[in-house]
Amino acid sequence: MGTYLITGATGGIGTAVAELLRERGHGLILTGRSPERLDKLAATLRGGANAATQVINPGAVASPPRAASISTIPLDLTTPRRIEAALAMAGIPARLDGLVHAAGMVHLGPVAGTEADEWMEHLSVNLVSAAEMTRLLLPALRAAEGHVVFVNSTAGLRANPEWSAYAASKFGLRALADSLRAEEPALRVTTVYPGRTATEMQRSVRAQEGHPYAEDDFAAPGTVARVLVAALETPRDAVISDVTVRPN
């Protein structure tokens, strides 16, 4: 069993990834803005259908069931400079098998109407915090020859009108992943580009666009999570570097 840190763990994709990893018997470090929501998620994962039942490596010999730890770290990613202190207080393990960057925010608006504070919020949450978190956790990731997964967006492949700030942050996240992959050959680095996914963030986007939200119009968070975990489960002689998941 390994240990995985997930940012944005209380969001749709982050929660779905946490559920799948927990089912496979892994230890989890869950981060998010709300301590209450983190505690609720951790309690849910410790019991019921999400209790540890199997290992992530299909070829591994099953060991007797034992409880894998689940811990939480409240983090406000709008202030990346505070991440180091928060991680130091929480106590990060010396080895970390994976880091999943699932946190994100979006607010639509034209370039002419998007002020500096909104640009800074997008960049802080979607890019700078991911870079800082990765930097701080590199020693633990190197120790385990771990895997870093960036949950990007199809907006990180193409920018559309009124998506400039969000798309710019996601284009930057793509560059961060590509540079990290080249700099850290012992690590595996994957970028997942989800299209529109049935999450609360998508509900907010539809409201901003002035359109109704219908969950069935979008890919399920669990579907994106399955693709992401499949990348984690890929044998070590290969890496899924980039994968796009679009609603059908």
N, C-alpha and C positions, 0 to 999 in steps of 0.2 A: 504494500500500500504506500501511496505517496501523500504529499501535502501540497495543496493548491491554494493560492490566494486569488480571490475574485473581487475586482472592483465593480461597483454598481450591482452588488449581489441582490439587492431588493428589487431591481428592475426586471422586466420580463425575460430577457435573454439571460441575464446574470443568474436569476433564480432557477431557470430551466437547466443551466449548466451545473449549478450547485446540486440540484436534485440528481442528475445523472452521475456526477462524480461521487456523491454520497452513496448512491445505490451500489457503486463499485467498490465501496469500502475505504475511500480516501479521507484523509483529514482535510478540513477546510478552514481557511481564514477568510471570513466574510467582511467586506468593507462596504460602507454606504453612509449616507448623510444622517439618517434617522436612527438613533440608538434603539428606539422602541420597535421599529420595523425589523432591524437586525436581530433583536432578541426573539421576536416572534418567528422569524424565518429559522433561526437556529433551533428553537424548540420544536418546530415542525420537522426539521430534518433529522433530529435525534430519535424520532419515533415514527411509527406508522409505515407507510409504503416506502418512505425514503431511507429506512434503516439500511445499514450496510449489508449487502447480500453476496457480492461477488467482487472479483479483482478486475483491473482494467486490462491486463494482459491475458488474452484468451488462451495462451499456451501455458500459463503458469499453473502450478499445482495449488489447489485451494487449501488455505490454512483454516484452522478453527476460527469461528467468528469472534472478533474482539472489537471493542468500541474504538473508533477513530475519533480524534478530538475535533471539535468544532469551536472556533473562537471568533469573536467579532471585534472590529476596530471601527468606530465611528470616524468618518473623514469628510471634511468639506473640501472638495477638489477645486473650489473657486480660489482657494488660498494655497497654492502648491508649496510655498515656503514652510508651511506647518506640517507637511507630511513626515519629514524626518523625525521631528519630535514625537509625533503620534506613533510611529513605528517603533521608536526607541522605548517608549513607555509600554507598548504592548508586548514587546519581546518577540522578535521574529526568529524562527528556528534557523539553525546553521545550514540546513539543507532545505531547498524548496524545489519541488519537482515541476511546478508550473505556476505561471502568472497569467491570469486571464483579465485583460482590460475590457470590461463590458460597460463601464460608466460612460455617460454622454448626455448632452443637452442640446436643444435646438430651439431657436427663435427665428422665424422667417422675417424677412424685410428687404427692401431694395437697398442697394449701395447708398443711394442718396438719403435714405432715412435711417441707416444703421450707425449709431454713434459709437464713440471709442469704447465706452463701458461695455457695450454688447459684444464688440469684437474681442475685448479682453476676457470676458466671461467664457465665450466659446473657446478661445485658445487655451485658457487656463484649465478648463474642465476636460476638453477633448484632446488636448495635445500636451501642454506643459506638465500637467499632473502625471500623465502616462510616462513621459520622459523621466521625470523626477522619481517616480515610483520604481521604474525599471533600473535607473542608476543605483538607487539605494539597495535594491534587492539582488543586484548582479553577483555579489559574493556568494549568496545562498544558492542562486541559480547555477552558478559555475560549479559549485561543490557537488550538485546533483546532476550536472549536465542536463539541465532542465529545458523547459519548453515555454516560450512566451507567445501568447496569442493576443492579437489586437482585433477587437471587434470594430471594424471600420463601417463603411456604408457604401452603397453604390454612388452616393454623392461624393465619395472620395475618388471616383473614376470619371465623373462628369458633373460639372456645375450647371445648375439651372437658374433661371431668374428667381430672385428673392431668397436664394440659398447661399449667397456668397460667403457669409461668415462661417456657417456650418461646413460648407464644402471646403473652404480654405483650411479649416482645422483638420478635416479628414484627409485632404491631400497631404498636409504636414505629417499626419499620423502614418500615412503610407511611406513617406520618406524616412521617418523614424524607424519603422520596421525594416525597410530595405538596408539602411545603414547598420542597424544592429545585427542583422543577419551576416553582413560582410565583415563586421568587426569581431564577432563572437562565434567562431566556427564550431565551438564545442556545444553551443546551444542550438536548439531548433526554434525557428521563428515562423509564425503563420499569421497571415492577415485574412480575416473573413469579411467579405463584403455583403452584408444582408441587403436585400431590397426592402420594400415596405413590409413591416412585420407587425403583427397584432399586439401592440404594447400600449401602455399609457402614454408614452411619448408620441406614438403614432396618432392616438386619439387627440392629443394636443395639436399635432401638425394639421390634422384634418379640420379642427376648429379654426386654426389660423388661416387655412385655405378657404374657409367658408363652405366646407362640404361635410355631409354626415359621415359618421364613423360606423362601418360595418365590419366586424371582426372577420367574417368569412371572406372578405375581399383580400386579405393579406395572408402571408405565411405565418404559421404558428411559431411562437418563440421556441417551443420544444423541437421543432424541425430544424431551426438554425442551430440549436444546442447539439442536436445529434450529429450534424455536420462538423461542428467544432470538436466534439469529443472524438469523433472518428479521426480527426487530424492528430489529436493527442495519442490515439491508439495505434497510429501508423508505426510499423516496425522501425527500429532505429537506423536501418540502412537507407531510409528515405525520409523526406520531409514534404508535407503539403505546404508550399510557400504561400500560395494565394488561392482563394476559392470564393466564388460568387454564388449567393443563394437568393434566388428571385421567387416571388409568388407565382404560382402556376395559374 
